[in-house]
Amino acid sequence: MSQVQIIPFKTEHRSAVVRILTAIGWAEQYVTAAAENAVTFSQNPETLAAYAAQLNGEVVGFIYVKYAAWNQLTQIEGLAVDPAHHRKGVALALVRQAEAFAREKQARGIYVDTPTTNQRGRAFYEAAGYLFGYIMPRYYEDQLDGVTYQKFFTG
Ligand SMILES: CC(C)(COP(=O)(O)OP(=O)(O)OC[C@H]1O[C@@H](n2cnc3c(N)ncnc32)[C@H](O)[C@@H]1OP(=O)(O)O)[C@@H](O)C(=O)NCCC(=O)NCCS
């Protein structure tokens, strides 16, 4: 099996974000916003980071994260993997890289919000060692709650 490679996200990877999120089925406005975020996050290394995952030279996934100094927490703001390459450990490799960035920043931990209906995402975060934090009612839409998963680096 080919090895996942994690590399810094570059502006030229923008089209891969569009391809991946379109394949997942996201609406165009969310796809465009995520592609712009990935580029912006790759250009502000002080508090932001973005990475791409490659399999055989093809970008098959991405992650972008933000470190906040005020509470010393890092937030995963975007994570997705090409459906053609799910369950190959791509997301896990991306999340571990994001955690390494957080630790470099001396963050206390890392967290992520996702819709409560995102069973695949929730199963993934639980498998990656994240703990259920709380439900935020109406976080995404009036009819769509958010759920936060957290991983603290120290007890
Ligand atoms: C969630 C997502 C990022 C997972 O990506 P992935 O590369 O397939 O995940 P991995 O291969 O690293 O999975 C690691 C482990 O997580 C768990 N997991 C991942 N996907 C799962 C699923 N669909 N159902 C149950 N468990 C799952 C498994 O334990 C898996 O290990 P295994 O394959 O050895 O059983 C991917 O499904 C995706 O892009 N979904 C759409 C976008 C999204 O939901 N992003 C996250 C929320 S912000």
The ligand as an ORCA input file, in Angstrom:
! r2SCAN-3c Opt
* xyz 0 1
  C     -14.036     12.069      8.224
  C     -12.969     11.877      7.150
  C     -12.039     13.093      7.124
  C     -12.147     10.604      7.493
  O     -11.105     10.473      6.525
  P     -10.348      9.086      6.255
  O      -9.045      9.406      5.600
  O     -11.245      8.138      5.576
  O     -10.084      8.555      7.751
  P      -8.938      7.516      8.212
  O      -8.706      6.520      7.135
  O      -7.755      8.273      8.705
  O      -9.716      6.818      9.438
  C      -9.068      6.524     10.664
  C     -10.056      5.770     11.531
  O     -11.220      6.591     11.800
  C     -12.405      5.765     11.837
  N     -13.282      6.085     10.706
  C     -12.986      6.829      9.618
  N     -14.051      6.898      8.783
  C     -15.023      6.171      9.359
  C     -16.360      5.848      8.964
  N     -16.875      6.283      7.802
  N     -17.097      5.066      9.788
  C     -16.574      4.590     10.947
  N     -15.309      4.861     11.369
  C     -14.557      5.645     10.582
  C     -11.910      4.324     11.706
  O     -11.622      3.826     13.000
  C     -10.619      4.513     10.916
  O      -9.701      3.443     11.055
  P      -9.903      2.093     10.167
  O     -10.142      2.513      8.740
  O      -8.595      1.371     10.361
  O     -11.095      1.383     10.749
  C     -13.597     11.641      5.749
  O     -14.632     10.677      5.850
  C     -14.181     12.907      5.111
  O     -13.492     13.636      4.385
  N     -15.489     13.183      5.399
  C     -16.137     14.405      4.876
  C     -15.624     15.681      5.531
  C     -15.676     15.612      7.042
  O     -16.601     15.056      7.613
  N     -14.638     16.167      7.715
  C     -14.493     16.070      9.178
  C     -15.377     16.956      9.911
  S     -14.747     18.605      9.996
*
